[in-house]
Amino acid sequence: MSTSNRNYLFTSESVSEGHPDKMADQISDAILDAFLTLDPNAKVACETVLADQFVLVTGEFKTADPAVFETVRANAEGIVRQVIRDIGYTSKEDGIDPDKCEIKIAFNQQSAHINQGVDLGYGKVGAGDQGLMFGYACNETPELIPLAISLAHKLVRKQAELRKSGALPWLRPDAKSQVSVRYVVGKPISVEKVVLSTQHAPDISTEDLRDAVRKEIVEAVIPVELRSSNFEVLINPTGRFEIGGPNGDTGLTGRKIIVDTYGGSCPHGGGAFSGKDPTKVDRSAAYLARYIAKNIVAAGLATSCLVQLAYAIGVVEPVSLLVDTYGTGSIPDEDLEKLVREVFVLSPQGIIYALKLKQPIYKQTASYGHFGRTDIDLSWEKTDRAERLNLLVSAWLKIKSNTEKQIDRGVQFIAAVNLTLKDKDQYFGKEIPDFYLVEAVHSAYKEKNILPVDYESKYYSLCHNSNTKITTYEYQYPRIIVAGPPIITSAHIEPNLTKSQVFEKAVHIAMLHDRRTTAFWEPFDFISVEPARWRGINKKYPYIAVNGKIECVLFYPEKLTKEELIKVGEEIVATWGSSVENRYRVGIVLSETESVWPVSPTLTIEGEQIGTI
């Protein structure tokens, strides 16, 4: 919600887990969880329809093992019935009978044309669809979501709590809430109106119901200090609400997207969340946008923040990024956008790994909102990037200064922060920050006519001088340097890795990201992995050449023996060339006149060894 000089009311609503639309969301996400439990890489787009005593579950699905697809399809009916029971429906009279309702399962295989844009090969994942996503955060509540939607969720959660505990046994699962908040100069001042409609048993009078609901739910949730002088409560305004659930209304997956997000306090993208695996950026990028916005507000860089991301199907990086702090930001929004690219991973696969989205966690998000949750542990609700954002703002201010010395100091500060903080960005499970701020540094030099002739070398020297110390930060070994104009950065090294594991990690990074990668065990004990397309570098001996769909050259310390290098080549083949689809040859070049070529994988088809490549 933007800052305004107006005095106005803003209203948000929520619905209970027994609302038919939310039932559909929970069933779709329960099916998703079932797939991810058996295959974390499953592609799922599940839709559910409920009407009276009928449930239809359909969608498109893809699993590596066809048996997983068949297993989930066979178990789907039981999953549906259990979700209905867990919600609290027991009979047709309540809304739907979990044991006797008709259930139809209509699963389809995912289109190969969709999948070819998602699975790009070698660990790369493109966006599962085009689309735009929004994330939002504000300082109106401790959970950093708008006050109206926060209270609306709490009302229906309280209704469910009292129903399930037996404190108000005549309550039934279907319910809706609505909260109207008074804003003055853009700040929430009071709650003026609450609407709560709840399904109930036939044997409770309307008067008794209203008295109990007001006392046990509304007054328990809305603090006295927030109630305005003319605080108004409307409970079951139409009177009776005995017919509920699918018996009273149809339900459809994805029809409560404003309830799922921010209650209308900010724009919403084009897609719903439930039933979609994390390669669908409708879901995963919306989680990332919330993660970004929340960390910006938690860092004190703005009091409210909107983040928009947009993607094209099959494309790894977003086509656009927008940060809007509604004039509340401590630095310009366009500068925050550069910081966001530095601190957060924006690619679909990077989002999945950074937020740990390949887990069966989704059914729990399908009711009471996907954001601002304190009852469950959700990765996108963490504020673990706030500290790094604040540190980089300090560096940014140095970069925006007037002298080359200050700019250089800003570069060094950024490098120190990136190399030492533990909460690094993750690409494909590897912790590698994406260093977009280098472009800003370059511009800062250029604007002041102090751009070095060899800027990249100067930047590299500033960032990777082993003597660089900023505050308490300093470089440590082992470390991995990933280079590739205009990006030069450092990969975080987990503790207790062996030398061979550090070198292996460098190989994997180079092959996955097509970047020159150097792994330092000690200052003068290292390997350098160079993509084969970088032909401008003079080869040193010995080196290892890897040929296949991804080609690279590995430069190893001279002290490695011929036998050791051959063993390394065999390990690369075993890792990367074990299938017909991934055929790699490895050559060991010891000098201009001596080489061992090739070290080739053995091809096995259906268990029968047929020779080497």
Long-range contacts (C-beta under 8 A, 24 or more apart in sequence): 1-138, 1-146, 1-183, 1-186, 1-265, 1-266, 1-304, 1-326, 2-186, 2-304, 2-326, 2-327, 3-185, 3-186, 3-304, 3-326, 3-327, 3-328, 4-183, 4-185, 4-186, 5-185, 5-186, 6-183, 7-182, 7-183, 7-184, 8-182, 8-183, 9-180, 9-181, 9-182, 9-183, 9-192, 9-193, 10-146, 10-148, 10-180, 10-181, 10-183, 10-264, 10-265, 11-148, 11-178, 11-179, 11-180, 11-181, 11-193, 11-264, 12-146, 12-148, 12-149, 12-152, 12-178, 12-179, 12-181, 12-258, 12-262, 12-263, 12-264, 12-265, 13-152, 13-176, 13-177, 13-178, 13-179, 13-258, 13-259, 13-263, 14-149, 14-152, 14-153, 14-155, 14-156, 14-176, 14-177, 14-259, 14-263, 14-368, 14-369, 15-156, 15-175, 15-176, 15-177, 15-256, 15-259, 16-156, 16-159, 16-160, 16-173, 16-174, 16-175, 16-176, 16-198, 16-367, 17-87, 17-160, 17-173, 17-367, 17-368, 18-87, 18-88, 18-89, 18-95, 18-160, 18-172, 18-173, 18-174, 18-175, 18-199, 18-244, 18-245, 19-174, 19-175, 19-176, 19-251, 19-256, 20-50, 20-174, 20-245, 20-246, 20-248, 20-249, 20-250, 20-251, 20-252, 21-251, 21-252, 21-253, 21-255, 21-256, 22-251, 22-256, 22-259, 22-366, 22-367, 23-48, 23-50, 23-83, 23-84, 23-87, 23-245, 23-246, 23-251, 24-48, 24-49, 24-50, 24-251, 24-252, 24-253, 24-254, 24-255, 24-274, 25-253, 25-254, 25-256, 25-260, 25-273, 25-274, 25-275, 25-366, 25-367, 26-83, 26-87, 26-274, 26-363, 26-366, 26-367, 27-55, 27-57, 27-79, 27-80, 27-83, 27-253, 28-57, 28-59, 28-253, 28-274, 28-275, 28-366, 29-274, 29-275, 29-362, 29-363, 29-365, 29-366, 30-79, 30-80, 30-82, 30-83, 30-363, 31-57, 31-59, 31-72, 31-76, 31-79, 31-275, 32-274, 32-275, 32-276, 32-277, 32-360, 32-362, 32-363, 33-360, 33-361, 33-362, 33-363, 34-72, 34-75, 34-76, 34-79, 34-360, 35-61, 35-63, 35-68, 35-72, 35-277, 36-277, 36-358, 36-359, 36-360, 36-362, 37-360, 38-63, 38-68, 38-71, 38-72, 39-63, 39-64, 39-65, 39-68, 40-358, 40-359, 41-358, 42-68, 42-277, 43-110, 43-115, 43-118, 43-128, 43-277, 43-279, 44-275, 44-276, 44-277, 45-110, 45-275, 45-276, 45-277, 45-280, 46-253, 46-275, 46-276, 47-252, 47-253, 47-254, 47-275, 48-251, 48-252, 48-253, 48-275, 49-250, 49-251, 49-252, 49-253, 50-96, 50-246, 50-250, 50-251, 50-252, 51-246, 51-250, 51-251, 52-96, 52-246, 52-247, 53-92, 53-96, 53-97, 53-100, 53-101, 53-102, 53-246, 53-247, 54-101, 54-102, 54-103, 54-104, 54-246, 55-80, 55-84, 55-96, 55-101, 55-102, 55-103, 55-104, 55-246, 56-103, 56-104, 56-106, 57-103, 57-104, 57-105, 57-106, 57-107, 58-105, 58-106, 58-107, 58-108, 59-107, 59-108, 59-275, 60-107, 60-108, 60-109, 60-110, 60-111, 60-114, 61-107, 61-108, 61-109, 61-110, 62-109, 62-110, 62-115, 69-107, 69-109, 72-107, 73-105, 73-107, 76-105, 76-107, 77-103, 77-105, 83-363, 87-173, 88-160, 88-163, 88-164, 88-172, 88-173, 89-173, 89-245, 92-247, 93-247, 94-172, 94-173, 94-244, 94-245, 94-247, 95-172, 95-173, 95-174, 95-199, 95-243, 95-244, 95-245, 95-246, 95-247, 95-248, 96-245, 96-246, 96-247, 114-313, 116-314, 117-313, 117-314, 118-279, 118-314, 120-314, 120-316, 121-549, 122-511, 122-512, 122-549, 122-550, 123-349, 123-428, 123-512, 124-316, 124-349, 124-512, 125-279, 125-316, 125-347, 125-348, 125-349, 125-352, 126-313, 126-314, 126-315, 126-316, 126-348, 127-279, 127-281, 127-285, 127-311, 127-312, 127-313, 127-314, 127-315, 127-316, 127-348, 128-276, 128-277, 128-279, 128-280, 128-281, 128-282, 128-313, 128-348, 129-271, 129-280, 129-281, 129-282, 129-311, 129-313, 130-310, 130-311, 130-312, 130-313, 131-269, 131-270, 131-271, 131-281, 131-282, 131-285, 131-310, 131-311, 132-269, 132-270, 132-308, 132-309, 132-310, 132-311, 133-269, 133-271, 133-281, 133-282, 133-285, 133-286, 133-288, 133-289, 133-308, 133-309, 133-310, 133-311, 134-261, 134-266, 134-267, 134-268, 134-269, 134-286, 134-289, 134-306, 134-307, 134-308, 135-286, 135-287, 135-288, 135-289, 135-290, 135-291, 135-292, 135-293, 135-294, 135-306, 135-307, 135-309, 136-261, 136-262, 136-265, 136-266, 136-289, 136-290, 136-293, 136-304, 136-305, 136-306, 136-307, 137-290, 137-293, 137-294, 137-296, 137-297, 137-298, 137-304, 137-305, 138-265, 138-297, 138-303, 138-304, 138-305, 139-297, 139-303, 139-304, 140-187, 140-188, 141-372, 143-372, 143-373, 143-374, 143-381, 144-294, 144-297, 144-298, 144-372, 145-262, 145-369, 145-371, 145-372, 146-181, 146-188, 146-262, 146-263, 146-265, 147-179, 147-181, 147-188, 147-191, 148-179, 148-180, 148-181, 148-188, 148-263, 148-265, 149-179, 149-259, 149-262, 149-263, 149-264, 149-265, 149-369, 149-372, 150-372, 151-179, 151-181, 151-191, 151-194, 151-221, 151-222, 152-177, 152-178, 152-179, 152-263, 153-177, 153-368, 153-369, 153-372, 154-221, 155-179, 155-194, 155-196, 155-217, 155-218, 155-221, 156-368, 157-368, 158-216, 158-217, 158-220, 158-221, 159-196, 159-198, 159-213, 159-217, 162-216, 162-217, 167-216, 168-212, 168-213, 168-216, 169-201, 170-200, 170-201, 170-203, 170-204, 170-209, 171-198, 171-199, 171-200, 171-201, 172-198, 172-199, 172-200, 172-201, 172-242, 172-244, 172-245, 173-199, 173-244, 173-245, 174-198, 174-199, 174-241, 174-244, 174-245, 174-248, 175-199, 179-222, 182-228, 189-228, 190-226, 190-227, 190-228, 190-231, 191-222, 191-226, 191-227, 191-228, 191-231, 192-228, 192-230, 192-231, 192-232, 193-231, 193-232, 193-233, 193-234, 194-218, 194-222, 194-231, 194-232, 194-233, 194-234, 195-233, 195-234, 195-235, 195-237, 196-233, 196-234, 196-235, 196-236, 197-235, 197-236, 197-237, 197-238, 197-241, 198-235, 198-236, 198-241, 199-241, 199-242, 199-243, 199-244, 199-245, 200-236, 200-241, 200-242, 201-242, 202-242, 206-236, 206-239, 206-240, 209-235, 209-236, 210-235, 210-236, 259-369, 260-369, 260-370, 261-286, 261-369, 261-370, 261-371, 262-371, 266-306, 267-306, 267-308, 273-365, 273-370, 274-362, 274-365, 274-366, 278-348, 278-351, 278-352, 278-355, 278-357, 278-358, 279-348, 279-352, 281-309, 281-311, 281-348, 281-351, 284-348, 284-351, 284-352, 284-355, 284-357, 285-309, 285-311, 285-318, 285-348, 285-351, 286-370, 287-351, 287-355, 287-357, 287-370, 287-379, 287-380, 288-344, 288-345, 288-346, 288-351, 288-354, 288-355, 288-380, 290-370, 290-371, 290-380, 290-381, 291-344, 291-355, 291-379, 291-380, 291-381, 291-382, 291-385, 292-323, 292-340, 292-344, 294-380, 294-381, 294-383, 295-343, 295-383, 295-384, 295-385, 295-386, 295-389, 296-323, 296-325, 296-336, 296-340, 296-386, 296-389, 298-383, 298-386, 299-383, 299-385, 299-386, 299-387, 299-389, 299-390, 299-393, 300-330, 300-386, 300-390, 301-325, 301-329, 301-330, 301-331, 301-336, 301-389, 301-390, 301-393, 302-326, 302-328, 302-329, 302-330, 302-336, 303-328, 304-328, 305-329, 307-340, 309-346, 311-348, 316-347, 316-348, 316-349, 317-346, 317-347, 318-346, 321-346, 330-393, 331-393, 331-396, 331-397, 335-396, 335-400, 335-440, 338-396, 338-436, 338-437, 338-439, 338-440, 339-389, 339-392, 339-393, 339-396, 339-437, 341-434, 341-436, 341-437, 342-392, 342-414, 342-433, 342-434, 342-435, 342-436, 342-437, 343-385, 343-388, 343-389, 343-392, 343-425, 343-433, 344-385, 344-425, 345-425, 345-426, 345-427, 345-434, 346-434, 347-427, 349-427, 349-428, 350-425, 350-426, 350-427, 350-428, 353-426, 353-427, 353-428, 353-429, 354-379, 354-425, 354-426, 355-379, 355-380, 384-423, 385-423, 387-421, 388-417, 388-421, 388-423, 391-417, 391-421, 392-417, 392-437, 395-437, 396-437, 396-440, 399-437, 399-440, 399-441, 399-444, 400-444, 402-448, 404-445, 404-448, 404-450, 407-441, 407-444, 407-445, 407-448, 407-450, 408-462, 410-441, 410-444, 411-441, 411-459, 411-462, 411-463, 412-462, 412-463, 412-468, 412-470, 413-470, 414-441, 414-463, 415-462, 415-463, 415-464, 415-468, 415-470, 415-490, 416-468, 416-469, 416-470, 416-471, 416-473, 416-474, 416-475, 417-470, 417-473, 418-489, 418-490, 419-473, 419-475, 419-479, 419-490, 420-473, 420-474, 420-476, 422-492, 424-491, 424-492, 427-512, 427-513, 428-512, 430-491, 430-505, 430-508, 430-509, 430-512, 431-491, 431-492, 431-494, 432-482, 432-489, 432-490, 432-491, 432-492, 432-509, 432-513, 433-489, 433-490, 434-487, 434-489, 435-487, 435-488, 435-489, 436-487, 438-486, 438-487, 438-488, 439-486, 442-486, 456-485, 456-486, 456-488, 459-488, 460-488, 463-488, 463-490, 464-488, 464-490, 466-523, 477-520, 477-521, 477-522, 477-523, 478-502, 478-519, 478-520, 478-521, 478-522, 479-519, 479-520, 480-505, 480-506, 480-509, 480-517, 480-518, 480-519, 480-520, 481-517, 481-518, 481-520, 482-509, 482-513, 482-515, 482-516, 482-517, 483-515, 483-516, 483-517, 483-518, 484-513, 484-514, 484-515, 484-516, 487-515, 491-517, 503-527, 504-571, 504-575, 507-552, 507-554, 507-572, 510-552, 510-554, 511-546, 511-550, 511-552, 511-576, 514-550, 514-552, 525-557, 526-557, 527-554, 527-555, 527-556, 527-557, 528-554, 528-555, 529-553, 529-554, 529-555, 530-554, 530-555, 539-589, 541-589, 541-590, 541-591, 541-592, 542-588, 542-589, 542-590, 542-591, 543-589, 544-568, 544-569, 544-572, 544-586, 544-587, 544-588, 544-589, 545-586, 545-587, 545-589, 545-597, 546-572, 546-576, 546-584, 546-585, 546-586, 547-584, 547-585, 547-586, 547-587, 547-598, 548-576, 548-577, 548-582, 548-583, 548-584, 548-585, 549-582, 562-588, 562-590, 562-596, 565-590, 565-596, 566-596, 566-599, 569-596, 569-599, 570-599, 572-599, 573-599, 573-600, 573-601, 574-601, 577-601, 577-613, 580-605, 583-613, 585-613
